[in-house]
Amino acid sequence: MSDAIERPEPGAASTVPDPDAWAQACAEDFAAEQARRRAVYGPEPVSAAEELRRFFDSLSDKVSELRAPGATGGTAAVAQTAAQQFAKQFLASVKTVVEPVVERNPQIFDHLATAGTEIAAAYRAAVQRQEADWSREDEPPSSPKQIDLD
């Protein structure tokens, strides 16, 4: 046998590298970086679709907790129970209608939330400009002006 070729001895541990070692190391580094960012910046914001789900859940919880003052017996308690049942059924039906849309297109709610924010910012800018025009002291007070939002 030549010295150039080394063969492992029988019973010795194999020195073949793990083919997934690089992927595992990257995944560990990525998880560590995510944990570090969560510690520094807090949890990641949830999507608008998830916020809508949470809203319906909390709303249905609040409806089930509502108690009318003084409704301890008689017709008031019956009316309150009927109103709670109606509200629960209404929320459940709305949730069953909205949930498939949210599942298929969660990014729609992100776009709608962004559009709502932009509309609010545009309205705020228009009102601030009009307020600045109204508050100028060089003009005498006149009849009411209409705000042009176009």
Disulfide bonds with the S-S distance in Angstrom:
none
